[in-house]
Amino acid sequence: MSKRDQRLEGGASLRAMQKVESELDDLGECGCIVTMKTKMLVVLLGGLVLVAGCVSTVNERHTAAVPFVKDKFEGRYQRSPDQVYAAAVEAIKFNGAIARESILNPGANQVRTIEAKVNGRSVWVRVEAVDPSVTSVVVQVRTGGGGSDLELTQELQKQIAIKLATR
């Protein structure tokens, strides 16, 4: 009798009558799933470290924040470092509270910094002489979650410029 005849007579194929072995694991033997979950966890943690890393601040410290985001602006003024620093202190005090003032390079070519809180944002200001007649001021602002606030950065930069212009 041919296979075709057997299928037609019994109403079921020979394949259905034979036990077919599955190549899937039993519920307790899921070794490949554990390995896959471990690899996915490592990839996710690696991505998290890249996204939420540390960034350098203008006062040469580090803070936890989102890297690779523009968060600072520089302005250059034809004023002495003392005049620019005084204008920066006034602008920061008008908008928030100063947490720390420091001098990074004491001496002839000193760099002065301000660390403050304005509207719940972390603000850093760096004032240094570029040459005897030009002074650079860099304003950097970060949110509590590590993002940047360019509007506040530009506003503070603008207020420092206005304070210098009215002196």
C-alpha positions in Angstrom: 0.0 0.0 0.0 1.3 3.4 -0.9 1.6 6.3 1.5 -1.1 8.1 -0.3 -3.5 5.2 0.2 -2.6 5.0 3.9 -3.4 8.7 4.4 -6.8 8.3 2.6 -7.8 5.1 4.5 -6.9 6.1 8.0 -7.9 9.7 7.7 -4.6 10.8 9.2 -1.1 11.0 7.9 1.7 8.8 9.0 3.5 11.9 10.3 0.7 12.5 12.8 1.0 9.0 14.0 4.7 9.3 14.6 6.0 11.1 17.7 7.6 14.3 16.7 10.4 15.5 19.0 10.5 19.2 19.8 13.9 21.0 19.9 12.6 23.6 22.3 13.8 23.6 26.0 11.5 22.6 28.8 10.3 25.3 31.1 13.1 24.7 33.6 15.8 24.5 31.0 15.7 28.1 29.5 19.5 28.6 29.4 19.4 30.8 26.2 16.9 33.2 27.7 19.0 34.0 30.7 22.0 34.7 28.5 20.0 37.0 26.3 18.5 38.9 29.2 22.0 39.4 30.7 23.3 40.7 27.4 20.3 43.1 27.0 20.9 44.4 30.6 24.6 45.1 29.9 23.7 47.0 26.7 21.1 49.1 28.5 23.4 49.9 31.4 26.2 50.9 28.9 23.7 53.2 27.1 22.7 54.7 30.4 26.3 55.5 31.3 26.8 57.2 27.9 23.6 59.3 28.2 23.9 60.3 31.8 27.6 60.9 32.3 29.8 63.6 33.9 30.5 66.9 32.3 33.2 69.4 33.1 32.2 72.8 34.5 33.9 76.1 33.8 35.4 76.1 37.3 37.3 72.9 36.5 35.0 70.6 38.5 32.7 67.9 37.3 28.9 67.4 37.6 26.5 64.6 36.6 24.7 65.8 33.5 23.9 64.9 29.9 27.1 65.1 27.9 27.5 66.4 24.3 24.9 69.3 24.9 25.8 73.0 24.4 25.4 74.6 27.8 27.7 77.7 27.8 28.4 80.9 26.1 31.4 83.2 26.1 31.5 86.9 25.9 34.6 89.1 25.5 34.7 92.7 26.8 37.2 95.5 26.7 37.2 95.9 30.4 39.5 94.8 33.3 38.9 91.4 34.9 37.9 93.1 38.1 35.2 95.2 36.4 33.8 92.1 34.6 33.9 90.0 37.7 32.0 92.7 39.7 29.3 92.9 36.9 29.0 89.1 37.0 28.5 89.0 40.7 25.9 91.7 40.5 24.0 89.9 37.8 24.0 86.6 39.7 23.0 88.2 43.0 20.1 89.9 41.2 18.8 86.6 39.8 19.7 84.1 42.5 22.2 83.2 45.2 26.0 82.7 45.1 27.1 79.4 46.5 30.9 79.7 46.0 33.5 82.2 44.7 37.0 81.0 43.9 40.3 81.9 42.3 41.8 79.1 40.2 45.1 80.7 39.2 46.2 83.2 41.8 48.7 85.7 40.6 49.1 87.9 37.5 46.9 85.8 35.2 44.2 84.8 37.7 40.9 83.1 36.8 38.0 83.8 39.0 34.8 81.7 39.1 31.4 81.9 40.6 29.1 78.9 41.4 25.5 79.8 42.0 21.8 78.7 41.9 19.4 80.7 39.8 15.8 79.6 39.3 16.7 76.1 40.5 19.4 75.8 37.9 23.2 75.4 38.6 25.1 78.3 37.2 28.9 78.6 36.8 30.7 81.8 35.6 34.4 82.0 34.7 36.2 85.4 34.3 39.7 85.5 32.9 41.9 88.0 31.1 42.6 87.1 27.5 45.1 90.0 27.1 45.7 93.2 29.0 42.7 95.0 27.5 40.2 92.1 26.9 38.4 89.9 29.4 36.5 86.7 28.7 33.4 85.7 30.7 31.9 82.2 30.2 28.5 81.4 31.6 27.4 77.8 32.0 23.9 76.7 33.1 22.6 73.2 33.9 19.1 72.0 35.0 18.6 69.7 38.0 18.1 66.8 35.6 21.4 67.5 33.9 20.1 69.2 30.8 21.1 72.7 29.6 19.2 75.9 29.8 20.4 78.1 27.0 17.8 80.8 27.6 19.0 81.5 31.1 22.6 81.3 29.9 22.0 84.0 27.3 20.0 86.1 29.8 22.8 86.1 32.3 25.4 86.9 29.6 23.2 89.8 28.5 22.7 91.1 32.0 26.5 91.1 32.6 27.0 93.1 29.3 24.3 95.6 30.4 25.9 96.0 33.8 29.3 96.7 32.1 27.7 99.2 29.7 26.1 101.2 32.5 29.4 101.7 34.4 
